[in-house]
C-alpha cells in the first residue's frame, strides 16, 4: 500500500520545508507540496509535526555474549523497541573471540539477526591477528558490505588488542578503504586500577568509575588518533564520554585529521552520582564502560556536539537484567558492563537538545541519522527524506510527552537508566521500509522484516589521500 504524509514539516539535516511525502513500496517516491496521492493510498495527517528520516543508532549490542552471560535484548525485541522511539536502523557489532575466525563470527551474528524487525548492518571487531584475519577483512569488505572494523583498547585478558594488532589492522583497513573505530580506554591501566580499588575494600558499583577515570580514556583516544595520523587512516571514536578524549578529537580535527566522535545520549544527561546509590541493584544498573562522568564533562560534551567536534549519537545498547548484574555482587569487576536506551535516545536528545535550545531540529536530524549515514556510507539511501531514499520515515510530534519507565518501555530489560524522566518530543508514527511499525503507542513489527544493509568501502578517499601524501612527501634532506 502507498502512503501519503500530508501537512508536516519535512526536516532534513540541511533544511526544513513544507511538503508532502509520498511512499510507494519500500521507497520514498516524491517529496513536494500538495503531492498527488496514488489511488488507494493511505493518507496520514502530520499537521503540527516534523517529518524526519528514521534514526540510525550506530552502536548497539543485541544478544551479545559478554562477561559470562548474554545480553537480554535480541535482534527482534531490540529493533522493535528502537522503532517505538523513532530508530529504524542499527549498526551492531560482530565480536569474535580471540582466535575465532572473523568470517565465521560474522556468519553467526547474521544468523542471530535474521529475526530483526528493522534494518541492520555490522561493524566487525578485530580481537586478534594473523594472516587469516587479514584475509577475512578482505572478504568482509569485498563480499559482505562491511566497511568498518572495531578495536577494543580495553578488557584485558578478553578482547583487548595491543598496539601491534591495532597497527596491523589499521594498515589492512587502509588497503581496503575501510573505516577504523576504537573503544578508547587504556586497558592495562584499567586492569591495574581495578585491582588497586578492589584491594582497598571498595567492592561495590562505586568502584567502577574509580577504576576508569577520564585520563585512561583520554590517553587511549589520543594514542589511537596518533597511530591513525601516522598511518593516514580515518578514525571513528565510539562513546566519547569525557573532556580528555574530546579534546584529543578536537586537536586532531583542527590539524586536518579525519577523526569522528560519537557520544552516547546517556552520557549527556546522566552523571556519576548514580554509582553512589545505596541500592546496589540501581547503582549496578548503570555500570557501563566508559562510566558516567561528573557534570562538567556533560556540559563539555554538549558543546562538542553543538560545535561539530562530536558527530553522531548512539546508545551502546547492551542490556543485562538485575540477576545478570548480580554476578558482580561483592566484586564490581564482575558486573556485566552495559545499559539500555535504544527506545529513548531520540526523545531524550530532542527534549534536552532541541527543547533546551542546544540544537535546532535540523541539527537533531544530523546527529541522530544523517551524519551516521554519511560517515558509514549509507547516504542517501538512509538519513534523508528524498525521492529514491528508503522509506524509513518518522512523524515526530514535538508536543507529545511521556514519562520513561521500565513499566511501559518495550526494551527487554528489567531496569531503565532514565527511569522517571519526563520528555517532550516523541515519535508519533514510525515507518520502516514503507510499513507503519509504530502508531498510537502500539508496535506493529514483524520478525524478519528488517534487512541487512551493505555498506561499501571508500576507495576514492584512499586514492585521493595517496595523491595528497605523494604531493607533500619530502624528496630529500639538505645537509
Secondary structure, DSSP 8 states (H G I E B T S, - for coil): --EEEES-EEE-SS-EEE-EEEEETTEEEEEETT----TT-EEEE-TTSEEEE-EEEEEE-TT-EETTEE-S--HHHHHHHHHHTTEEEEEEEEE--TTS-HHHHHHHHHHHHTT-SSEEEEEEE--S-SHHHHHHHHHHHHHS---EEEEES--TTTT---HHHHHHHHHHHHHHT-EEEEE---HHHHHHHHHHHHHTT--STHHHHHTS-HHHHHHHHHHHHHHHHHHT--EEE-S--SHHHHHHHHHHHHTT--EEEEEEHHHHH--GGGGG-SSHHHHHTT--SS----HHHHHHHHHHHHHTS--EEE--B----HHHHGGGTT-GGGS---B--TTTHHHHHIIIIITTTSS-HHHHHIIIIIHHHHHTT-TTTSSS-STTSB--EEEEEEEEEEE--TTT--SSSS--TTTT-EEEEEEEEEEETTEEEEETTEE---TT---B------HHHHHHHHHHHHHHS------
